[in-house]
């Protein structure tokens, strides 16, 4: 029986991942900001076959609370077989461009809070010498584009941190998976003008994540074609790239 901790469990992608593990009879521990919604998700997961589902409210801005919350989760599950870190926001780039406060808020939620959380979880998993730590980053972190460079820079920090963490934890028997979704049809992207042909459903991304966890992949792009889309973008010479509206 797998013991699964999901941080940011009210997100669309995390919710779909939870459903897949629930169907296998896993024990789930969910952290999220909206406790009422967490309760509804937990009830649904129990119906879907989860052995047990526990929930705790989680405020990503309150870093001082992380250690106590994580220790409680670990004591309840006894060990972390899989930890999925999926919390974050998709801020307004235009507003960030004119506001230091909004820019730092996005960096705080999407980079600093994630790195703080990973630091605590990593040390817990080193002690148990097993498990998989899966982190949702983004293709946006592969190159700074004018349309979302604040969000992208936060995700770039997470991706780089995970790369170093993977090398460190490998020696302790702990696997680190970096997940790079492209455009996903979720409440976070609702109302944005995005190309429909590149949009993926949360169910598709969740399937890729669970598969990558089982295979112990190091990095996945999901859907798969984003690996090639971003490879093309990364290799555009800067003198041309700066003139493009991406």
Secondary structure, DSSP 4 states (H G I P E B T S, - for coil): --EEEEETTTSHHHHHHHHHHHTTT-EEEEEES-HHHHHHHHHHHHHTT-SEEEEEE--TT-GGGHHHHHHHHHHHHSS-SEEEE-------HHHHHT-HHHHHHHHIIIIIHHHHHHHHHHHHHHHHT--EEEEE--GGGGS--TTTHHHHHHHHHHHHHHHHHHHHHHTTT-EEEEEEE--EESGGGTT----GGG-EEHHHHHHHHHHHHHHT-SEEEESTTHHHHHHHHHTS-HHHHTTS--
